[in-house]
Amino acid sequence: MVISVASGKGGTGKTLVAVSLALCLCDEGQVQLLDCDVEEPNDHIFVHSAIGQSQPVLIPVPKVDETKCTYCGKCAEVCAYNAIAVLKQKVLIFPELCHGCGACSYLCPESAIAEEGKEIGVVETGNSGNVELIQGRLAIGELMSPPIIREVKKHINPTSEVIIDVPPGTSCPVVEAVSDTDFCLLVTEPTPFGLNDLSLAVEVVRKLQIPCGVVVNRVGVGDDKVEAYCQEQGIPILLEIPLDRRIAMLYSKGIPLVEGMPEWRNAFLKLFQDIKQIASFGVVR
Amino acid sequence: MKEVVILSGKGGTGKTSIAASFAVLAQSKVLADCDVDAADLYLLLQPKVKKSEEFWSGQVAFIDKEKCTECGLCQEICRFGAIKDYFVDEVSCEGCGFCSQICPVDAIAMQPCMAGHWFISDTRYGTLVHARLGIAQENSGKLVTLVRNNAKLVAEGQNIDWIISDGPPGIGCPAIASLSGASLALLVTEPTLSGIHDLERALGLCRYFDIPALVCINKYDLNEENSRRIENYCYDQGVEVAAKVPFDNVVTEAIVQGVPVVEYSSNKVSQEIKELWQNILTRLDR
């Protein structure tokens, strides 16, 4: 089963929940923890797995053979991203704008365009007991995280339980990370910011037709509007984590909640059972 | 005109609470919410929308079933896996138009996408330029650029000194679109190992684009040892820690009340944010 952990708003506790879930489930068997927050991957801080392998992520960008090029301008015309400009005697390529669709190379009438790989980041893997950590890391200054997220997700082993830590927001990186997962856990906090961004995240998972449930973190501050919203929308609240300085302290030191306060293990195991039931039957029984 | 952009790398460190407080503290300013994915600044500034515009960006492929001969070429060449069984998955389609170019029977058209909205609004503190990216849309970087360009136009038109931008989390496309060409980046971090890790990458991004940076440690007293690590790190990097804001529930209370924290309370949090703003003023007046 593949569970994505998303939120809309940043800093609500996605990493805390994703890591704790993975560490509880690994007593039962193999677990994969996929850190798809490739702009700011943090799971490795909590799961002390030595990174064993690092694979570059390349996207194909055009390379023009100017001995063959007639400067006809076809490539610039077909590029939807303005990544190619053709001057009288020169072709300019802007690799950071290229999405690697391949249209220019395929459609060049002189076959003057080859593609070369450009590194935009890496995928790193490592093991810690039964937990396999797979994380993507966008290179600083690079714009596009979805190709790295796609690479991370290629490592999914369907015989494992898979937990995906999703980046914040509601745009393409989130869609890439959440797509094709069996269930999406939405982590929020009981504040107007948390509610606003939760409601956006709910729209995303509904558009992708993925069942979802909510974890409310830092319960005790803020207001009760998140609860009212979930009730009104028929979204189950599967876990509440209180605002507790001890929990914040553990997080700050990079200690997973279920290790620093093992009394939380049962709550996360129950969370997993509830998710399994909703994913297979549509409701918590 | 000077533009301060508030970034953090890690989400939830307090960017929006600080941006809203600067809205109160700055004399002559335009506010820009560059977190177009999950825009929250409006919740504290209570804007009245004066102008609302659609944001059309990118395109999506559409297959005309009448013309399609199901030859399968489009599915074969699409690198985004967006065409299955001669249907385009609009979410996966990146709008490159390759399929439309090569379809032998001209059955694929590219249709423009309405990818969100952007707004110019009045608030008690000045003009706010903000936006809402459509759900699951691409091109958030372009929408950020549109927000910033319009904030600049307003500032130039009214001879306003400051643009204060509330940035998105992360270091990718929308963060880069928020940062490039700004006068100063304020990096808000928190004393957690994640906060430190993400600060290092956000600072790397400022270096990459050659934008001067200042650091604010928010909730510094949640883990003072980590706060010292951040201070040492910043010292080594030659970056100033311009403020250390303590943890206090008044920040959340202010969010619930829908007001900037410096208006809600006059305690230590507000004092620190006021000093931080003074610090930024002196730094950019130099």
Interface residues (C-beta under 8 A of the other chain):
Chain A: G8 K9 G10 G11 T12 T15 D37 V38 E39 E40 N42 I45 V78 A80 Y81 H99 G100 C101 G102 A103 Y106 L107 L138 I140 G141 E142 L143 M144 S145 P167 P168 G169 T170 S171 C172 P173 V174 V175 S179 T191 P192 F193 N196 D197 L200 E203 V204 K207 L208 V221 G222 D223 R245 A248 M249 Y251 S252 K253 G254
Chain B: G9 K10 G11 G12 T13 T16 D37 A38 D40 L43 G58 Q59 I77 R79 F80 V91 S92 E94 G95 C96 G97 F98 Q101 I102 M110 L133 I135 A136 Q137 E138 S140 G141 P168 P169 G170 I171 G172 C173 P174 A175 I176 E190 P191 T192 L193 S194 G195 H197 D198 R201 G204 L205 Y208 F209 L222 N223 N226 N249 T252 E253 I255 V256 G258
